């Protein structure tokens, strides 16, 4: 009888309102923060607006530590302790986990054929490929027994949400792809480090990135060189998209001492243009970047035959970010490049102002 009374009277000793202590507030990223409660080891990762066009969308992950209870009033996702089995739908998370020395926690991925991380490839036979959003192999996902699934949204909530809730598999949105700051993208490594119980390591790894990035940015600014006009992209499924002037690629170009030529798009997403306008822009540019999956000027010519009389093409000022890539189009630029924005910046400086950089390219190459 006494036991029954004690159990019946048991109440949680913490409320969601108690989690008002800021554990980590990003300096560059806008999509997450980490909060805790006085005297508690557990934390909540708040993720804000994790896809393009999201407005006032907030999701939460509670990481329960030291046997502590989930707070009253909490309605988000919950994991207990440090996850040992992670399924990630994003290759950038693989790069973040690798930088933290925790890539061994990955037991499942999306699109193994596009991944370049050597540690993942070395044990690919023991890692499950669960497929892509809209066509997920949930039987395989279940067999992997993940402690958490890390995924993302493009223009809306991820379609996996409902099924994962049904299967009682915790998840968290990772919104590095919607950050406009190159350094802000990299700062998501701190959120990932919190999940795997390596916050101090994550903060340490990240803290060096702005220093390296700003050193290169300052070198360009101090040189006071003319800024070459820069064109971006190539048709994708028949449509040529141009990034916003506020996008991370536009910021990289500016920080590297270039002048992004398309000034019309000041919104939050890429904007389609027609081939005539694209031709005019390429013709007025000094450098042409990020030309799809092409590896040679002949391949660019095949994709854009009317563009061969532009100065960019004639002078060989066409560069692509697929120096590190595989035969199916997987590119390390979109994998480890996110946690190495300083190296991406250095590559762009080498393109725009080669006299400032002696190092070899890491992600970019000049097409021949």
C-alpha positions in Angstrom: 0.0 0.0 0.0 2.8 2.4 0.9 4.5 1.7 -2.5 1.3 2.5 -4.3 0.9 5.8 -2.5 4.5 6.8 -3.2 4.2 6.0 -6.9 0.9 7.8 -7.1 2.3 10.9 -5.5 5.4 11.0 -7.7 5.7 14.2 -9.7 8.3 15.4 -12.1 10.5 17.9 -10.5 11.0 20.0 -13.6 8.7 22.0 -15.9 9.3 23.1 -19.5 9.4 26.7 -18.2 12.5 25.8 -16.2 14.5 25.3 -19.4 15.3 29.0 -19.8 19.1 28.8 -19.3 21.0 29.5 -22.6 23.6 26.8 -23.0 24.7 27.8 -26.5 23.5 30.8 -28.6 25.0 30.8 -32.1 26.9 33.8 -33.3 26.4 33.2 -37.0 23.6 30.5 -37.4 20.0 31.5 -37.0 18.3 28.1 -37.0 19.1 26.6 -33.6 19.9 27.3 -29.9 20.6 25.0 -27.0 18.9 25.6 -23.6 19.1 23.9 -20.2 17.7 24.2 -16.7 19.5 25.1 -13.5 21.0 22.1 -11.9 20.1 19.8 -14.8 22.4 18.0 -17.3 19.6 17.5 -19.8 19.2 20.1 -22.6 16.8 21.0 -25.3 17.9 21.8 -28.9 15.4 24.3 -30.3 15.4 24.3 -34.1 13.8 27.2 -35.9 12.4 27.5 -39.4 14.4 24.5 -40.8 13.3 24.8 -44.4 12.9 27.5 -47.1 9.8 29.6 -46.5 9.2 28.3 -43.0 7.6 31.0 -40.8 7.4 30.6 -37.0 8.2 26.9 -37.2 9.8 25.6 -34.0 10.8 22.0 -33.3 12.5 20.6 -30.2 14.7 17.7 -29.2 15.1 16.9 -25.5 18.3 15.1 -24.6 17.7 13.3 -21.3 20.8 12.8 -19.3 21.7 11.4 -15.9 18.3 9.7 -15.6 16.5 13.0 -15.6 12.8 13.2 -16.5 11.3 14.8 -19.5 9.9 18.1 -18.3 6.2 18.6 -17.9 4.7 20.4 -20.9 7.4 19.2 -23.4 5.8 17.9 -26.7 8.9 17.5 -28.9 11.3 14.6 -29.6 13.2 12.8 -26.9 16.4 10.8 -26.8 18.1 9.3 -23.7 21.8 9.8 -23.3 24.2 9.8 -26.2 23.0 8.1 -29.3 25.1 5.2 -30.6 23.2 4.6 -33.8 22.4 7.5 -36.1 20.7 7.6 -39.4 21.4 10.8 -41.3 19.6 11.8 -44.5 22.2 14.5 -45.1 25.9 14.0 -46.1 26.8 17.3 -44.4 26.0 15.7 -41.1 28.5 13.0 -41.9 31.1 15.6 -42.4 30.2 17.2 -39.1 30.3 13.9 -37.2 33.6 13.1 -38.8 35.1 16.5 -37.6 33.9 15.5 -34.1 35.4 12.1 -34.2 31.9 10.5 -34.1 31.3 9.3 -37.6 31.3 5.7 -36.2 27.8 6.4 -34.9 26.4 6.4 -38.4 24.5 3.2 -39.2 22.3 4.5 -42.0 22.4 7.1 -44.8 20.4 8.4 -47.8 22.1 7.8 -51.1 25.3 5.9 -50.3 26.4 6.2 -54.0 26.8 10.0 -53.6 28.8 10.0 -50.4 32.6 10.6 -50.5 33.6 10.3 -46.8 36.3 7.6 -46.8 35.3 6.3 -43.3 31.8 5.7 -44.4 32.8 4.1 -47.6 35.2 1.8 -45.8 32.3 0.3 -43.9 29.6 0.7 -46.5 28.7 -3.0 -46.4 27.6 -2.5 -42.8 25.7 0.8 -43.3 22.2 0.8 -44.5 21.0 3.0 -47.4 17.4 3.9 -46.5 16.6 5.7 -49.7 15.2 9.2 -50.2 12.3 11.2 -48.9 9.2 10.0 -50.5 10.7 6.5 -51.1 12.0 5.4 -47.8 12.7 1.8 -47.0 11.2 1.8 -43.5 11.8 -2.0 -43.1 15.5 -1.3 -43.4 15.3 1.8 -41.3 13.7 -0.3 -38.5 16.3 -3.0 -38.8 19.0 -0.4 -38.2 17.5 0.3 -34.8 18.4 4.0 -34.9 18.5 6.1 -31.7 17.7 9.1 -33.8 17.2 10.1 -37.4 18.7 13.5 -38.6 16.9 14.9 -41.6 16.0 18.2 -43.3 13.1 19.9 -45.1 13.3 21.6 -48.5 10.2 23.6 -49.0 8.1 22.1 -46.2 8.0 19.5 -43.5 9.8 16.3 -44.2 7.4 13.5 -45.2 9.2 11.1 -42.9 7.8 12.9 -39.8 4.5 11.1 -39.5 6.0 7.6 -40.0 8.8 8.1 -37.6 6.3 9.2 -34.9 4.3 6.1 -35.7 7.4 4.0 -35.3 8.5 5.8 -32.2 11.9 6.8 -33.7 13.1 10.2 -32.5 14.2 12.7 -35.1 15.7 16.2 -35.5 15.7 18.7 -38.3 19.2 19.9 -39.4 18.8 23.3 -41.1 22.3 24.1 -42.2 21.2 24.3 -45.8 18.9 27.3 -45.2 21.6 29.4 -43.5 22.8 32.4 -45.6 26.1 32.7 -43.7 28.8 30.3 -44.8 30.1 30.3 -41.2 26.5 29.9 -40.0 26.2 26.7 -42.0 29.3 25.4 -40.3 28.1 26.4 -36.8 25.5 23.6 -37.0 28.4 21.4 -36.0 27.8 22.6 -32.4 24.2 21.3 -32.5 25.4 18.0 -33.8 28.1 17.9 -31.1 25.4 18.3 -28.4 23.6 15.3 -29.7 26.6 13.1 -29.5 27.7 14.4 -26.1 30.7 16.4 -27.4 29.6 20.0 -27.0 33.0 21.2 -25.8 34.7 19.6 -28.8 32.1 21.0 -31.1 32.6 24.5 -29.8 36.4 24.1 -30.1 36.3 22.8 -33.6 33.9 25.5 -34.7 35.7 28.3 -33.0 38.7 28.0 -35.3 36.6 28.2 -38.5 35.7 32.0 -38.3 39.3 32.8 -37.5 40.5 31.1 -40.6 37.7 32.4 -42.8 38.1 36.0 -41.6 41.9 35.9 -42.1 41.3 35.1 -45.8 38.6 37.7 -46.1 40.8 40.3 -44.6 43.6 39.4 -47.0 41.4 40.2 -49.9 40.0 43.4 -48.4 43.5 44.6 -47.6 44.7 44.0 -51.2 42.0 46.4 -52.6 41.9 44.6 -55.9 39.2 45.1 -58.7 36.3 42.7 -58.3 35.7 40.4 -61.3 32.0 40.0 -62.3 30.9 36.5 -61.5 28.1 34.4 -63.2 26.6 31.3 -61.6 25.1 28.0 -62.6 23.8 26.3 -65.7 20.4 25.0 -66.7 19.0 22.3 -64.3 16.1 20.2 -65.8 15.7 22.9 -68.4 15.6 25.9 -65.9 18.5 28.2 -65.0 18.3 29.3 -61.4 20.1 32.3 -60.0 20.8 32.6 -56.2 19.7 35.5 -54.1 22.2 38.3 -53.4 21.7 37.4 -49.8 22.5 33.7 -50.3 25.6 32.0 -48.9 27.2 31.7 -52.3 26.8 35.4 -53.0 28.4 36.1 -49.7 31.3 33.8 -50.5 31.8 35.5 -53.8 31.8 39.0 -52.1 34.1 37.9 -49.3 36.5 36.4 -51.9 36.7 39.7 -53.8 34.2 39.0 -56.6 31.1 40.8 -57.8 28.0 38.6 -58.2 26.5 39.9 -61.4 22.8 39.1 -60.8 21.4 41.8 -58.6 17.6 41.3 -59.3 17.1 38.6 -56.8 17.1 39.9 -53.3 14.7 37.3 -51.9 15.2 34.2 -49.9 15.2 31.6 -52.6 16.8 31.1 -56.1 15.0 32.7 -59.0 14.6 31.2 -62.6 15.8 33.2 -65.6 15.5 32.5 -69.3 18.4 31.6 -71.6 18.5 35.0 -73.2 19.1 36.7 -69.9 21.5 34.1 -68.9 23.5 34.6 -72.1 23.6 38.4 -71.5 24.8 37.8 -67.9 27.6 35.3 -69.0 28.6 37.7 -71.7 29.0 40.5 -69.2 30.9 38.3 -66.7 34.6 37.7 -66.1 34.2 34.3 -64.4 31.6 31.6 -64.7 31.1 29.3 -61.6 29.3 26.1 -60.6 28.3 24.7 -64.0 26.4 21.6 -62.9 27.9 18.2 -63.4 30.2 19.3 -66.3 33.9 18.4 -66.2 35.1 19.9 -69.4 34.5 22.9 -71.6 33.1 20.6 -74.3 30.5 19.4 -71.8 29.6 23.1 -71.1 29.3 23.6 -74.8 27.0 20.7 -75.1 24.8 22.1 -72.4 24.9 25.7 -73.6 26.0 25.7 -77.3 25.2 29.4 -77.8 27.5 30.5 -75.0 30.8 29.5 -76.6 31.4 33.1 -77.9 31.4 34.6 -74.4 34.7 35.8 -72.9 34.3 33.4 -70.0 34.3 30.4 -72.3 36.9 31.8 -74.8 39.3 32.7 -72.0 38.7 29.5 -70.1 37.4 31.3 -67.0 34.9 28.5 -66.3 35.2 26.8 -62.9 33.3 24.0 -61.3 33.1 22.9 -57.6 33.4 19.2 -58.4 37.2 18.6 -58.1 36.4 16.0 -55.4 33.6 14.0 -57.0 32.7 10.5 -58.0 31.3 9.0 -61.2 27.6 9.4 -60.3 28.0 13.1 -59.4 28.5 13.0 -55.6 30.5 16.1 -54.7 32.6 16.7 -51.5 31.8 20.4 -52.0 28.3 19.7 -50.7 29.6 17.3 -48.0 32.7 18.5 -46.2 32.6 21.9 -47.9 29.9 23.0 -45.4 32.3 22.5 -42.5 35.2 24.0 -44.4 33.9 27.4 -45.6 37.4 28.9 -45.2 38.7 26.4 -47.8 35.9 27.1 -50.2 36.6 30.9 -49.7 40.3 30.2 -50.4 39.4 28.4 -53.6 37.3 31.3 -54.8 40.1 33.8 -53.9 42.4 31.7 -56.0 40.0 32.0 -58.9 39.4 35.7 -58.6 42.8 36.8 -57.4 45.3 34.0 -58.0 48.2 36.2 -56.8 46.9 36.0 -53.2 46.8 32.2 -52.9 49.6 29.7 -53.4 47.7 26.6 -52.2 46.2 24.1 -54.5 42.4 24.0 -55.1 40.5 21.8 -52.7 36.9 21.9 -54.1 37.1 23.8 -57.4 38.8 23.2 -60.7 39.3 25.1 -63.9 37.6 23.4 -66.8 39.7 22.6 -69.9 
